[in-house]
């Protein structure tokens, strides 16, 4: 794909938190996508490693708004001990 069509926004981020002493093995995935109708969506998928987990979808009017929400959630999770995978 030519560079002029690529978005500068990071579209997928996976975080994890593993602490064997406390029995914590969790993941948190954030992804920006467009559906078939062109609606920008932020898909959050989280849970214990090895399970199906849960999913929540939030729609945004622009890709920039979705990117800001992704970064805000990522900052929150990193403060709670999650690391980039």
C-alpha positions as CSV (number, residue, x, y, z in Angstrom):
1,X,0.0,0.0,0.0
2,X,1.4,3.4,-0.9
3,X,2.5,5.6,2.1
4,X,0.0,8.4,1.2
5,X,-2.9,6.0,2.0
6,X,-1.5,4.7,5.2
7,X,-2.7,6.3,8.4
8,X,-0.1,7.6,10.9
9,X,-2.4,6.3,13.7
10,X,-1.5,3.1,15.5
11,X,-4.4,0.8,14.8
12,X,-3.7,-2.2,17.1
13,X,-2.2,-2.4,20.6
14,X,-1.9,-5.5,22.8
15,X,-1.0,-5.2,26.5
16,X,-0.5,-7.9,29.1
17,X,0.0,-8.2,32.8
18,X,1.5,-11.4,34.1
19,X,2.4,-11.8,37.8
20,X,2.8,-15.5,38.8
21,X,3.1,-14.6,42.5
22,X,-0.4,-13.0,42.5
23,X,-1.9,-15.4,39.9
24,X,-2.4,-12.6,37.4
25,X,-2.3,-13.5,33.7
26,X,-4.4,-10.9,31.9
27,X,-4.5,-9.3,28.4
28,X,-6.0,-6.1,27.0
29,X,-6.3,-5.5,23.2
30,X,-7.2,-2.3,21.6
31,X,-7.9,-2.0,17.8
32,X,-9.2,0.8,15.6
33,X,-11.1,-0.4,12.5
34,X,-13.7,0.7,10.0
35,X,-16.8,-1.4,9.5
36,X,-18.5,-2.1,6.1
37,X,-20.3,1.3,6.3
38,X,-17.1,3.3,7.0
39,X,-17.8,3.9,10.7
40,X,-14.7,4.2,12.8
41,X,-14.8,1.8,15.8
42,X,-12.6,1.2,18.8
43,X,-12.7,-2.5,19.7
44,X,-11.6,-3.4,23.2
45,X,-11.0,-7.0,24.0
46,X,-9.8,-8.1,27.5
47,X,-9.7,-11.0,29.9
48,X,-7.6,-13.8,31.4
49,X,-4.9,-15.3,29.1
50,X,-6.3,-18.6,27.7
51,X,-10.0,-17.5,27.8
52,X,-12.2,-15.9,25.2
53,X,-12.5,-12.7,27.4
54,X,-15.0,-9.9,26.8
55,X,-15.3,-7.3,24.1
56,X,-16.7,-3.8,23.9
57,X,-17.1,-1.6,20.8
58,X,-17.3,2.2,20.7
59,X,-18.0,4.2,17.6
60,X,-16.4,7.5,16.7
61,X,-16.9,10.1,14.1
62,X,-13.2,10.4,13.2
63,X,-10.1,8.2,13.3
64,X,-8.4,10.9,15.3
65,X,-11.0,10.7,18.1
66,X,-10.7,6.9,18.2
67,X,-6.9,7.2,18.4
68,X,-7.1,9.6,21.3
69,X,-9.4,7.2,23.1
70,X,-7.1,4.3,22.4
71,X,-4.1,6.2,23.8
72,X,-6.1,7.3,26.9
73,X,-7.1,3.7,27.7
74,X,-3.5,2.5,27.0
75,X,-2.1,5.0,29.5
76,X,-4.6,3.9,32.1
77,X,-3.8,0.2,31.7
78,X,0.0,0.9,31.8
79,X,-0.5,2.8,35.1
80,X,-2.2,-0.3,36.4
81,X,0.8,-2.5,35.5
82,X,0.1,-3.7,32.0
83,X,3.0,-3.8,29.6
84,X,3.1,-3.7,25.8
85,X,3.4,-7.1,24.1
